[in-house]
């Protein structure tokens, strides 16, 4: 993967080879040739999350709160009925 640096004064552009790592749970791009922090994991080795193809479920208490909120804010309900 490459990132591009652009010098706005000179207009010069340069491409820098980078690799994606997970560092403390944050996706981080590290330039090739730079030291990789201890504990970093190459992003391409991290398994993708499993996709759940089901609608979200809410509890009765959550549904009651949502209904109360919508009753108290009729403008939101009206806007949603475009």
PELIN-V702204 format. One record per residue. SS is DSSP state (alpha for helix, beta for strand, coil for the rest). PSI is psi as a letter, one per 20 degrees, with the letter a starting at -180 (none if undefined). Layout:
BEGIN
{{SS	PSI} {SS	PSI}}
END
This chain:
BEGIN
{{coil	q} {beta	q} {beta	q} {beta	p} {beta	p} {beta	p} {coil	o} {coil	i} {coil	g} {coil	i} {coil	j} {coil	q} {beta	q} {beta	p} {beta	p} {beta	p} {beta	p} {beta	r} {beta	q} {beta	p} {beta	q} {beta	o} {beta	o} {coil	l} {coil	j} {beta	p} {beta	p} {beta	p} {beta	p} {beta	p} {beta	q} {coil	p} {coil	i} {coil	q} {coil	q} {coil	p} {coil	q} {coil	p} {coil	i} {coil	q} {beta	p} {beta	p} {alpha	h} {alpha	i} {alpha	i} {coil	p} {coil	q} {coil	q} {coil	q} {coil	p} {coil	p} {coil	o} {coil	l} {coil	q} {coil	q} {coil	q} {coil	p} {coil	q} {coil	r} {alpha	h} {alpha	g} {alpha	g} {alpha	g} {alpha	g} {alpha	g} {alpha	g} {alpha	g} {alpha	g} {alpha	g} {alpha	h} {alpha	h} {alpha	i} {coil	m} {alpha	h} {alpha	h} {alpha	g} {alpha	g} {alpha	g} {alpha	h} {alpha	i} {coil	k} {coil	none}}
END
